[in-house]
């Protein structure tokens, strides 16, 4: 499904709507160039489960862990692979221990760096810059997630 976002808030609204359909065990793989909205979208997902959480990009530490209380999702791992060489050190991150855990959600920015390690059961999200404010967000491979994920974002 394709969505047009006209602002960072619309991107967060789309993420919040998708988050409401997640129950744990999902891996979201995010693709797109710098500034395309991946971290903004991730902040929307995390803030759905942990309102008010500060969600900086984990570019320099690679993985940020958020513990969630009183929800089906107990752990969120926000991963940013931008600083890794393709396939380099991906196994050493230890994500394989958490993939498909029913109480864990994993969000991976720059997922194209995974190459051989992308899980079969995942949601792929592609972010493209259309202009200064507008983003095209394509959501595919929605295994087990209802197709209606749009909120304020416009269908294309």
C-alpha positions as CSV (number, residue, x, y, z in Angstrom):
1,X,0.0,0.0,0.0
2,X,1.2,3.5,-0.8
3,X,0.7,6.5,1.3
4,X,1.5,10.2,0.8
5,X,2.6,12.1,3.9
6,X,2.7,15.9,3.7
7,X,4.4,16.5,7.1
8,X,6.3,14.7,9.9
9,X,3.1,14.7,11.9
10,X,1.3,12.8,9.1
11,X,4.2,10.3,9.1
12,X,3.8,9.8,12.8
13,X,0.0,9.4,12.5
14,X,0.5,6.7,9.9
15,X,3.0,5.0,12.2
16,X,0.6,5.3,15.2
17,X,-2.2,3.7,13.1
18,X,0.1,0.8,12.1
19,X,1.3,0.4,15.7
20,X,-2.3,-0.1,16.8
21,X,-2.4,-3.3,14.7
22,X,0.9,-4.7,16.1
23,X,0.9,-7.2,19.0
24,X,4.5,-8.3,19.3
25,X,6.7,-10.6,17.3
26,X,6.9,-8.2,14.3
27,X,10.1,-7.0,12.6
28,X,9.7,-3.8,10.6
29,X,12.4,-3.2,8.0
30,X,12.7,0.4,7.0
31,X,14.4,1.5,3.7
32,X,15.1,5.0,2.3
33,X,17.7,7.7,2.0
34,X,18.8,10.1,4.7
35,X,15.9,12.5,5.7
36,X,13.2,10.3,4.2
37,X,11.3,9.9,7.4
38,X,12.4,6.6,8.8
39,X,13.2,7.9,12.3
40,X,10.1,10.0,12.4
41,X,8.0,7.0,11.6
42,X,9.9,4.9,14.2
43,X,9.1,7.6,16.8
44,X,5.4,7.3,16.0
45,X,5.5,3.6,16.5
46,X,7.5,3.8,19.8
47,X,5.4,6.7,21.1
48,X,2.2,4.6,20.6
49,X,3.6,2.0,23.0
50,X,5.5,4.4,25.2
51,X,3.9,7.9,25.0
52,X,6.3,10.8,25.4
53,X,9.4,8.7,24.9
54,X,12.3,10.6,23.4
55,X,13.3,8.7,20.2
56,X,16.7,9.8,18.9
57,X,18.3,8.0,16.0
58,X,20.6,5.2,17.3
59,X,23.1,5.8,14.6
60,X,26.2,5.8,16.8
61,X,25.1,3.1,19.3
62,X,23.3,1.1,16.6
63,X,20.6,-0.4,18.9
64,X,18.3,1.3,21.4
65,X,16.1,-0.7,23.7
66,X,12.8,0.5,25.1
67,X,11.0,-1.4,27.8
68,X,7.3,-1.1,27.7
69,X,5.0,-1.7,30.7
70,X,1.5,-3.3,30.8
71,X,1.2,-4.1,27.1
72,X,1.4,-7.2,24.9
73,X,4.7,-5.6,23.6
74,X,7.2,-5.6,26.4
75,X,10.4,-4.7,24.4
76,X,11.1,-2.5,21.4
77,X,14.5,-2.6,19.7
78,X,15.2,0.4,17.5
79,X,18.1,-0.5,15.2
80,X,20.0,1.7,12.9
81,X,22.5,-0.1,10.6
82,X,23.7,3.0,8.7
83,X,27.2,2.9,10.2
84,X,27.7,-0.9,9.5
85,X,29.2,-2.3,6.3
86,X,26.7,-4.5,4.6
87,X,26.5,-7.8,6.5
88,X,29.3,-6.7,8.8
89,X,28.6,-7.4,12.5
90,X,24.9,-7.9,12.0
91,X,25.1,-11.3,13.8
92,X,27.0,-9.8,16.7
93,X,24.1,-7.4,17.4
94,X,22.2,-10.4,18.9
95,X,18.9,-9.6,17.2
96,X,18.3,-13.2,16.3
97,X,17.5,-13.8,20.0
98,X,14.6,-11.4,19.8
99,X,13.2,-12.0,16.3
100,X,9.7,-13.5,16.5
101,X,9.5,-13.2,20.3
102,X,5.8,-12.6,20.9
103,X,6.4,-9.7,23.3
104,X,9.1,-7.9,21.2
105,X,8.9,-5.5,18.3
106,X,12.0,-4.8,16.2
107,X,12.4,-1.7,14.0
108,X,15.4,-1.7,11.7
109,X,16.4,1.4,9.8
110,X,18.7,0.9,6.8
111,X,17.5,-2.7,6.6
112,X,19.1,-3.0,3.2
113,X,22.3,-3.5,5.1
114,X,21.0,-6.8,6.4
115,X,21.2,-8.5,2.9
116,X,21.3,-12.2,4.0
117,X,19.8,-11.7,7.5
118,X,16.4,-10.3,6.8
119,X,13.8,-12.4,8.5
120,X,11.2,-14.0,6.2
121,X,8.4,-12.8,8.5
122,X,8.7,-9.0,8.3
123,X,7.0,-5.8,7.3
124,X,8.9,-3.8,4.6
125,X,8.5,0.0,4.6
126,X,10.0,2.1,1.8
127,X,10.4,5.9,2.3
128,X,10.9,8.2,-0.7
129,X,11.4,12.0,-0.7
130,X,9.0,13.6,-3.2
131,X,9.8,17.1,-2.2
132,X,10.8,19.2,0.9
133,X,7.7,18.3,2.8
134,X,6.1,15.3,1.0
135,X,7.1,11.6,1.4
136,X,5.9,8.5,-0.4
137,X,5.7,5.6,2.1
138,X,5.1,2.2,0.7
139,X,4.2,-0.6,3.1
140,X,4.5,-4.2,1.9
141,X,4.8,-7.7,3.2
142,X,2.1,-7.2,5.8
143,X,2.1,-10.8,7.2
144,X,-0.7,-11.1,9.6
145,X,-1.5,-7.3,9.8
146,X,-4.8,-5.9,8.5
147,X,-4.3,-3.9,5.3
148,X,-6.0,-0.7,6.6
149,X,-3.1,1.2,8.1
150,X,-3.8,4.7,6.9
151,X,-4.7,7.5,9.3
152,X,-4.2,11.1,8.0
153,X,-1.9,9.9,5.2
154,X,-3.5,9.9,1.8
155,X,-4.0,6.8,-0.3
156,X,-2.3,7.0,-3.7
